[in-house]
């Protein structure tokens, strides 16, 4: 576990919706990861007035999305995430280093006096991400955000429990499928426009996970047994993915192959 004294775990955003930082809200609303990165770079260079309108769109229309993803497959990441609901904002992003740059979006929706949380991905294949904390009255503290991410229970397309946690638990699951731990250190990146220390925290967690696993694989499995997949079937995992395949969770929107040819 990262040394928590080096992080401001009591930090709590004033609000997820009304913010004094318009840049943060613009970035949090762009679904495409590569577009979001480009917009951030324009802003950092003091060139906000030169950002193409296409980059700033929350969700690209179908025709523009086809042109955009045809440039490079890395542009696919996030472009098939579902649109934000009314009074909803993304508060954290989980990026997977897969062939299609798969993305998960952790979202907060203001409903009367409660904030409701949900996690979505780009794939219509029945995989479910169930946060243990579903509501709060105030925005989460940094510590509560970490607890939410580490407590998410993931269920495969057949409804079978797969693992718990979108960082260490996911890496443990990949190891249980015989994937090389060396390839998993940078497999997951967790970022947030609202929690600036979140990325560094999970980068440190990834290296600690790796050090423990390499030092004593049996100890890591014993300590985190509940993170592991409960059952495999004929060489396939609970996401119905061929073990060792490049695509982590399937085909986004069911039409991805048409737009990458």
C-alpha positions as CSV (number, residue, x, y, z in Angstrom):
1,X,0.0,0.0,0.0
2,X,1.4,3.5,-0.9
3,X,2.7,5.6,2.0
4,X,-0.5,7.5,2.7
5,X,1.2,10.2,4.7
6,X,2.6,11.6,1.4
7,X,-0.9,12.2,0.1
8,X,-3.6,14.6,1.1
9,X,-6.2,12.0,1.7
10,X,-8.6,14.4,3.4
11,X,-8.8,16.5,0.2
12,X,-12.4,16.9,-0.9
13,X,-13.5,18.8,-4.1
14,X,-15.9,21.6,-3.3
15,X,-18.3,20.4,-6.0
16,X,-18.4,18.0,-8.9
17,X,-20.6,20.3,-11.0
18,X,-20.2,23.9,-10.1
19,X,-16.5,24.5,-10.3
20,X,-14.3,27.6,-10.3
21,X,-12.0,25.8,-12.8
22,X,-13.7,25.6,-16.2
23,X,-10.8,23.8,-17.7
24,X,-11.4,20.9,-15.3
25,X,-15.0,20.6,-16.3
26,X,-14.2,20.8,-20.0
27,X,-11.7,18.0,-19.8
28,X,-13.9,15.8,-17.6
29,X,-16.7,15.9,-20.2
30,X,-14.6,14.8,-23.2
31,X,-15.1,11.0,-23.6
32,X,-12.3,10.4,-26.1
33,X,-9.0,9.9,-24.2
34,X,-6.7,11.0,-27.1
35,X,-8.9,14.1,-27.7
36,X,-8.8,14.9,-24.0
37,X,-5.0,14.6,-24.0
38,X,-4.7,16.9,-27.0
39,X,-7.0,19.5,-25.5
40,X,-4.9,19.4,-22.3
41,X,-1.8,20.0,-24.3
42,X,-3.3,22.9,-26.1
43,X,-4.3,24.5,-22.8
44,X,-0.9,23.9,-21.2
45,X,0.7,25.7,-24.2
46,X,-1.6,28.7,-23.8
47,X,-3.3,27.9,-27.1
48,X,-6.9,27.4,-25.9
49,X,-8.2,29.7,-28.6
50,X,-6.8,27.4,-31.3
51,X,-8.4,24.1,-30.1
52,X,-10.4,22.6,-33.0
53,X,-14.1,22.3,-32.1
54,X,-14.0,18.6,-32.9
55,X,-11.6,18.0,-30.0
56,X,-13.9,19.8,-27.5
57,X,-17.0,17.8,-28.3
58,X,-18.2,15.6,-25.4
59,X,-19.2,12.8,-27.8
60,X,-18.3,12.8,-31.5
61,X,-21.2,12.3,-34.0
62,X,-20.9,8.9,-35.8
63,X,-19.5,10.3,-39.1
64,X,-16.8,12.4,-37.3
65,X,-16.0,9.5,-35.0
66,X,-15.4,7.2,-38.1
67,X,-12.9,9.8,-39.5
68,X,-11.2,10.3,-36.2
69,X,-10.6,6.7,-35.4
70,X,-9.4,6.0,-38.9
71,X,-6.4,8.1,-38.2
72,X,-5.0,5.6,-35.6
73,X,-6.5,2.9,-33.5
74,X,-5.3,4.6,-30.3
75,X,-8.0,7.2,-31.1
76,X,-10.6,4.6,-30.3
77,X,-10.1,4.9,-26.5
78,X,-13.1,6.4,-24.9
79,X,-15.0,7.3,-28.0
80,X,-17.6,4.6,-27.4
81,X,-18.3,5.5,-23.8
82,X,-21.9,6.3,-23.2
83,X,-22.9,10.0,-23.1
84,X,-23.0,11.7,-19.7
85,X,-26.5,11.9,-18.1
86,X,-28.0,15.2,-17.1
87,X,-26.1,16.6,-14.1
88,X,-23.5,13.9,-14.4
89,X,-19.7,14.3,-14.6
90,X,-16.7,12.0,-14.9
91,X,-14.7,12.1,-11.7
92,X,-12.0,9.5,-12.6
93,X,-10.9,7.6,-15.6
94,X,-9.4,4.0,-15.8
95,X,-7.3,3.6,-19.0
96,X,-6.2,0.1,-20.1
97,X,-3.2,-0.5,-22.3
98,X,-5.1,-2.8,-24.6
99,X,-5.0,-3.0,-28.4
100,X,-8.0,-0.7,-28.5
101,X,-7.0,1.5,-25.6
102,X,-10.1,0.5,-23.6
103,X,-11.5,3.1,-21.1
104,X,-13.7,3.0,-18.0
105,X,-15.4,6.1,-16.7
106,X,-16.2,6.6,-13.0
107,X,-19.1,9.0,-12.9
108,X,-21.0,11.1,-10.3
109,X,-24.6,12.3,-10.8
110,X,-26.3,14.9,-8.6
111,X,-29.8,13.7,-7.7
112,X,-31.6,16.1,-5.3
113,X,-29.4,16.0,-2.2
114,X,-27.4,12.9,-3.1
115,X,-24.5,12.1,-5.4
116,X,-24.9,8.8,-7.1
117,X,-21.9,6.9,-8.5
118,X,-21.6,4.5,-11.4
119,X,-18.9,3.0,-13.6
120,X,-19.3,2.4,-17.3
121,X,-17.1,1.0,-20.1
122,X,-17.3,1.1,-23.9
123,X,-18.6,-2.4,-24.4
124,X,-22.1,-3.7,-24.6
125,X,-21.3,-7.2,-23.4
126,X,-22.9,-7.6,-20.0
127,X,-19.8,-6.9,-17.9
128,X,-20.9,-5.0,-14.7
129,X,-18.9,-2.8,-12.3
130,X,-20.6,-2.5,-8.9
131,X,-19.2,0.1,-6.6
132,X,-19.6,-0.8,-2.9
133,X,-20.4,2.9,-2.2
134,X,-23.2,4.0,-4.4
135,X,-24.1,7.4,-2.9
136,X,-22.8,10.3,-0.8
137,X,-24.1,13.7,0.3
138,X,-20.8,15.4,-0.3
139,X,-18.1,14.9,-3.0
140,X,-15.8,12.1,-1.9
141,X,-12.5,12.7,-0.1
142,X,-9.4,11.4,-1.7
143,X,-9.4,8.5,0.7
144,X,-13.0,7.7,-0.1
145,X,-12.3,7.9,-3.8
146,X,-9.5,5.3,-3.3
147,X,-11.9,3.1,-1.4
148,X,-14.5,3.3,-4.1
149,X,-12.0,2.3,-6.8
150,X,-10.5,-0.5,-4.8
151,X,-13.9,-1.8,-3.7
152,X,-15.5,-2.1,-7.1
153,X,-16.7,-5.7,-7.8
154,X,-16.5,-6.8,-11.4
155,X,-18.8,-9.4,-12.9
156,X,-18.3,-11.1,-16.2
157,X,-20.7,-11.3,-19.1
158,X,-22.3,-14.4,-17.6
159,X,-22.9,-12.8,-14.3
160,X,-20.0,-14.6,-12.6
161,X,-17.9,-12.7,-10.1
162,X,-14.5,-12.0,-11.6
163,X,-12.5,-9.8,-9.2
164,X,-12.5,-6.8,-6.8
165,X,-10.7,-3.5,-7.4
166,X,-9.9,-1.7,-10.6
167,X,-6.1,-1.6,-10.0
168,X,-4.5,-4.3,-7.9
169,X,-7.4,-6.7,-8.2
170,X,-7.5,-6.3,-12.0
171,X,-3.7,-7.0,-12.2
172,X,-4.1,-10.1,-10.1
173,X,-6.8,-11.3,-12.4
174,X,-4.6,-10.8,-15.4
175,X,-1.8,-12.8,-13.6
176,X,-4.3,-15.6,-13.0
177,X,-4.7,-15.8,-16.8
178,X,-0.9,-16.3,-17.1
179,X,-0.2,-12.8,-18.3
180,X,3.4,-11.5,-17.6
181,X,3.5,-9.3,-14.5
182,X,6.2,-7.2,-16.3
183,X,3.5,-6.2,-18.9
184,X,1.0,-5.2,-16.2
185,X,2.8,-2.5,-14.3
186,X,1.7,0.1,-16.9
187,X,-1.4,-1.8,-18.0
188,X,-3.8,0.3,-15.9
189,X,-3.6,4.1,-15.5
190,X,-6.0,5.9,-13.2
191,X,-6.5,9.6,-13.6
192,X,-8.9,12.3,-12.4
193,X,-9.5,15.9,-13.2
194,X,-10.9,16.3,-9.6
195,X,-8.2,14.4,-7.6
196,X,-4.8,15.5,-8.9
197,X,-2.9,13.0,-6.7
198,X,-4.8,10.0,-7.8
199,X,-2.6,9.1,-10.7
200,X,0.6,9.2,-8.6
201,X,-1.1,7.1,-5.9
202,X,-2.0,4.3,-8.3
203,X,1.4,4.4,-10.0
204,X,3.0,3.8,-6.6
205,X,0.5,1.1,-5.8
206,X,1.3,-0.7,-9.1
207,X,5.1,-0.8,-8.4
208,X,4.4,-2.1,-4.8
209,X,2.1,-4.7,-6.3
210,X,4.9,-5.8,-8.7
211,X,7.5,-5.9,-6.0
212,X,5.4,-8.1,-3.7
213,X,4.4,-10.4,-6.5
214,X,8.0,-10.9,-7.7
215,X,9.3,-11.3,-4.2
216,X,6.7,-13.9,-3.2
217,X,4.0,-14.9,-5.7
218,X,2.3,-17.2,-3.1
219,X,2.1,-14.5,-0.5
220,X,0.4,-12.1,-3.0
221,X,-2.2,-14.7,-3.9
222,X,-2.8,-15.5,-0.2
223,X,-3.2,-11.9,0.8
224,X,-5.5,-11.0,-2.1
225,X,-7.3,-14.3,-2.7
226,X,-10.7,-12.6,-3.0
227,X,-9.4,-10.6,-6.0
228,X,-8.9,-13.7,-8.1
229,X,-11.2,-15.2,-10.6
230,X,-13.4,-17.9,-9.1
231,X,-13.6,-20.1,-12.1
232,X,-12.3,-20.5,-15.7
233,X,-13.9,-22.5,-18.5
234,X,-11.8,-24.2,-21.2
235,X,-9.2,-21.5,-21.5
236,X,-11.5,-18.6,-21.6
237,X,-12.0,-15.9,-18.9
238,X,-15.2,-14.6,-17.4
239,X,-15.3,-11.8,-19.9
240,X,-15.6,-14.4,-22.7
241,X,-12.2,-13.3,-24.0
242,X,-9.6,-15.7,-25.4
243,X,-6.9,-15.9,-22.8
244,X,-3.9,-13.9,-24.0
245,X,-6.0,-11.8,-26.4
246,X,-5.2,-8.2,-26.9
247,X,-8.8,-6.9,-26.5
248,X,-9.6,-6.7,-22.8
249,X,-13.4,-6.6,-22.9
250,X,-14.8,-7.1,-26.4
251,X,-15.9,-4.9,-29.2
252,X,-17.2,-1.4,-28.3
253,X,-20.7,-0.7,-29.5
254,X,-20.7,-3.9,-31.5
255,X,-19.5,-1.9,-34.6
256,X,-15.9,-1.3,-33.8
257,X,-14.4,-3.7,-36.3
258,X,-16.2,-1.8,-39.1
259,X,-14.6,1.5,-38.1
260,X,-11.0,0.2,-37.7
261,X,-10.7,-1.5,-41.1
